[in-house]
Amino acid sequence: MSRARPIKRVETKISAQRMYELVRAPVVTEKATLGSNSNQVTFRVPLDATKREIKAAIEGIFKVKVVSVNTLRQIGKTKRFRGRLGFRSDYKKAMVRLAEGNTIDVTTGV
């Protein structure tokens, strides 16, 4: 029988400048606004951002309590324009679930 180890909670400390670098822009699409029904807000973040950094940045900038962070990497498409190949850039999205009673108004800006 193995013993379960206690989970260590690690506080992530980042500078104010890094916080504003992490939260690039809110995603305002039909699918992202449907997430607001379940207390979710979606942001574009850099490709090297981690979930812990994103959580610390959202809590630091907007003064809210974050329950969880889900991320996804969107690979850019290959597109053609007048017969020439072009590429859309890759980006990363973070879906942030807020604690009950907390809200972020994405229409006002930071």
Order of alpha helices (4+ residues) and beta strands (2+ residues): alpha-beta-alpha-beta-alpha-beta-beta-beta-beta
